[in-house]
């Protein structure tokens, strides 16, 4: 969606995308990253959200004019301890 529709490359559109694809499906951020519990097994860890954010960051570096936001916004989404939702950003 991010590559197909320019709306999702705006700040508000990116927030909508995260809400739609990650939050509404109940992605378990802390469990997948392994935060907050030292008894996690490696089999439970799958930092797919971090990989997604890295892919978005790579695209913002390659095509900066195509995005309304930059790495500051992306870093905000990965800030400790991954507290979501993060819609308190000024739009």
Backbone as CSV, one residue per row, in Angstrom:
resi,resn,N_x,N_y,N_z,CA_x,CA_y,CA_z,C_x,C_y,C_z
1,UNK,0.814,-1.188,0.000,0.000,0.000,0.000,0.864,1.261,0.000
2,UNK,1.918,1.210,0.753,2.800,2.368,0.876,3.386,2.761,-0.476
3,UNK,3.715,1.777,-1.277,4.323,2.051,-2.576,3.276,2.387,-3.636
4,UNK,2.064,1.896,-3.466,1.042,2.084,-4.488,0.258,3.381,-4.356
5,UNK,0.067,3.844,-3.138,-0.798,4.998,-2.904,-0.039,6.079,-2.144
6,UNK,0.105,7.238,-2.760,0.835,8.343,-2.156,0.244,8.832,-0.843
7,UNK,-1.044,8.581,-0.622,-1.665,8.990,0.638,-0.939,8.374,1.826
8,UNK,-0.509,7.135,1.707,0.151,6.444,2.812,1.580,6.925,3.031
9,UNK,2.056,7.776,2.153,3.384,8.374,2.337,3.301,9.753,2.985
10,UNK,2.089,10.151,3.387,1.916,11.361,4.186,1.941,10.956,5.655
11,UNK,2.093,11.926,6.539,2.123,11.601,7.971,0.812,10.949,8.394
12,UNK,-0.295,11.563,8.053,-1.602,11.008,8.443,-1.846,9.663,7.774
13,UNK,-1.498,9.547,6.512,-1.684,8.288,5.803,-0.865,7.157,6.398
14,UNK,0.355,7.463,6.821,1.196,6.446,7.446,0.597,6.003,8.778
15,UNK,0.042,6.948,9.524,-0.628,6.596,10.772,-1.825,5.688,10.506
16,UNK,-2.596,6.000,9.478,-3.742,5.173,9.103,-3.271,3.777,8.703
17,UNK,-2.197,3.713,7.939,-1.654,2.423,7.512,-1.243,1.567,8.709
18,UNK,-0.553,2.163,9.666,-0.144,1.412,10.854,-1.352,0.955,11.660
19,UNK,-2.322,1.825,11.788,-3.547,1.466,12.506,-4.251,0.303,11.811
20,UNK,-4.356,0.403,10.502,-5.092,-0.595,9.722,-4.375,-1.941,9.665
21,UNK,-3.090,-1.926,9.406,-2.360,-3.168,9.159,-1.716,-3.788,10.398
22,UNK,-1.488,-3.000,11.443,-0.789,-3.529,12.619,-1.652,-3.518,13.869
23,UNK,-2.218,-2.376,14.198,-2.952,-2.259,15.458,-4.303,-2.957,15.425
24,UNK,-5.054,-2.790,14.353,-6.403,-3.364,14.314,-6.385,-4.891,14.289
25,UNK,-5.297,-5.477,13.849,-5.187,-6.933,13.851,-4.600,-7.470,15.149
26,UNK,-4.260,-6.572,16.068,-3.777,-6.998,17.375,-2.360,-7.533,17.383
27,UNK,-1.502,-6.946,16.566,-0.107,-7.394,16.567,0.475,-7.236,17.967
28,UNK,1.126,-8.258,18.457,1.673,-8.249,19.815,3.121,-7.756,19.761
29,UNK,3.257,-6.439,19.769,4.550,-5.791,19.576,5.583,-6.231,20.606
30,UNK,5.261,-6.110,21.878,6.245,-6.413,22.920,6.621,-7.885,22.926
31,UNK,5.658,-8.768,22.694,5.962,-10.198,22.656,6.883,-10.525,21.485
32,UNK,6.580,-9.968,20.334,7.374,-10.277,19.140,8.795,-9.734,19.220
33,UNK,8.970,-8.611,19.909,10.309,-8.038,20.033,11.040,-8.607,21.237
34,UNK,10.286,-9.086,22.224,10.894,-9.690,23.402,11.102,-8.730,24.548
35,UNK,10.399,-7.606,24.551,10.526,-6.619,25.624,9.669,-7.018,26.811
36,UNK,10.161,-6.741,28.001,9.349,-6.853,29.197,9.282,-8.214,29.841
37,UNK,9.863,-9.227,29.240,9.819,-10.562,29.836,11.101,-11.292,29.492
38,UNK,11.897,-11.558,30.501,13.175,-12.232,30.254,13.005,-13.721,29.967
39,UNK,11.795,-14.232,30.105,11.545,-15.657,29.881,11.064,-15.969,28.470
40,UNK,11.144,-14.999,27.575,10.753,-15.262,26.181,11.685,-16.297,25.571
41,UNK,11.117,-17.164,24.787,11.956,-18.073,24.017,12.237,-17.422,22.668
42,UNK,13.308,-17.824,22.066,13.644,-17.261,20.757,12.578,-17.580,19.721
43,UNK,11.868,-18.691,19.899,10.819,-19.061,18.954,9.657,-18.072,18.985
44,UNK,9.477,-17.378,20.121,8.397,-16.395,20.238,8.758,-15.058,19.615
45,UNK,10.019,-14.828,19.403,10.465,-13.530,18.892,10.434,-13.502,17.371
46,UNK,9.901,-12.427,16.881,9.834,-12.223,15.438,9.668,-10.729,15.197
47,UNK,10.767,-10.010,15.071,10.691,-8.544,14.999,10.219,-8.028,13.644
48,UNK,9.094,-8.527,13.182,8.606,-8.175,11.857,8.262,-6.688,11.746
49,UNK,7.764,-6.083,12.832,7.455,-4.652,12.784,8.728,-3.834,12.618
50,UNK,9.784,-4.226,13.297,11.067,-3.533,13.160,11.564,-3.658,11.721
51,UNK,11.386,-4.823,11.126,11.783,-5.022,9.732,10.939,-4.152,8.800
52,UNK,9.651,-4.053,9.089,8.772,-3.199,8.289,9.229,-1.740,8.359
53,UNK,9.503,-1.257,9.575,9.956,0.127,9.746,11.287,0.341,9.029
54,UNK,12.165,-0.657,9.071,13.436,-0.542,8.357,13.204,-0.438,6.849
55,UNK,12.283,-1.216,6.324,11.966,-1.132,4.888,11.441,0.253,4.525
56,UNK,10.574,0.789,5.373,10.052,2.136,5.128,11.193,3.146,5.179
57,UNK,12.073,3.000,6.155,13.218,3.913,6.272,14.083,3.847,5.013
58,UNK,14.321,2.635,4.509,15.119,2.480,3.288,14.466,3.222,2.119
59,UNK,13.142,3.122,2.022,12.447,3.823,0.938,12.523,5.338,1.110
60,UNK,12.458,5.824,2.367,12.566,7.275,2.573,13.955,7.779,2.223
61,UNK,14.955,6.940,2.359,16.323,7.321,1.990,16.500,7.319,0.465
62,UNK,15.879,6.357,-0.212,16.028,6.253,-1.663,15.161,7.261,-2.416
63,UNK,13.990,7.550,-1.866,13.034,8.439,-2.534,12.513,9.494,-1.553
64,UNK,13.380,10.374,-1.056,12.963,11.322,-0.012,11.845,12.269,-0.444
65,UNK,11.787,12.615,-1.704,10.750,13.539,-2.166,9.366,12.893,-2.193
66,UNK,9.307,11.572,-2.164,8.028,10.869,-2.229,7.332,10.779,-0.874
67,UNK,8.047,11.108,0.202,7.501,10.953,1.549,7.359,12.305,2.233
68,UNK,6.257,12.460,2.962,6.045,13.672,3.740,6.792,13.602,5.073
69,UNK,7.189,12.414,5.476,7.870,12.234,6.756,9.265,11.674,6.524
70,UNK,10.082,11.763,7.550,11.448,11.250,7.472,11.715,10.345,8.665
71,UNK,12.966,10.077,8.934,13.332,9.093,9.953,12.943,9.488,11.366
72,UNK,12.734,10.772,11.635,12.329,11.181,12.987,10.996,10.536,13.348
73,UNK,10.054,10.550,12.415,8.762,9.918,12.657,8.918,8.413,12.820
74,UNK,9.749,7.796,12.005,9.945,6.350,12.101,10.585,5.974,13.427
75,UNK,11.561,6.755,13.855,12.201,6.490,15.139,11.240,6.641,16.297
76,UNK,10.284,7.548,16.156,9.277,7.735,17.200,8.469,6.458,17.386
77,UNK,8.183,5.745,16.311,7.387,4.528,16.393,8.159,3.377,17.014
78,UNK,9.467,3.451,16.986,10.278,2.391,17.577,10.787,2.745,18.961
79,UNK,10.441,3.922,19.453,10.936,4.369,20.749,10.551,3.442,21.880
80,UNK,11.392,3.386,22.908,11.113,2.492,24.034,9.902,2.973,24.800
81,UNK,9.139,2.106,25.374,9.176,0.655,25.187,8.132,0.190,24.193
82,UNK,8.098,0.785,23.036,7.112,0.492,21.996,5.703,0.707,22.512
83,UNK,5.465,1.863,23.025,4.141,2.168,23.547,3.257,2.620,22.398
84,UNK,2.187,1.896,22.196,1.245,2.193,21.136,-0.122,2.357,21.770
85,UNK,-1.027,3.107,21.273,-0.908,3.869,20.044,-0.069,5.128,20.215
86,UNK,0.345,5.686,19.110,1.239,6.832,19.122,0.644,7.969,18.310
87,UNK,-0.637,8.145,18.400,-1.311,9.138,17.572,-1.334,10.520,18.208
88,UNK,-0.453,10.778,19.156,-0.401,12.095,19.756,0.491,13.052,18.973
89,UNK,0.914,12.637,17.802,1.762,13.484,16.966,0.940,14.596,16.331
90,UNK,1.505,15.779,16.229,0.791,16.840,15.508,0.757,16.524,14.023
91,UNK,-0.414,16.608,13.442,-0.562,16.295,12.018,-0.766,17.568,11.242
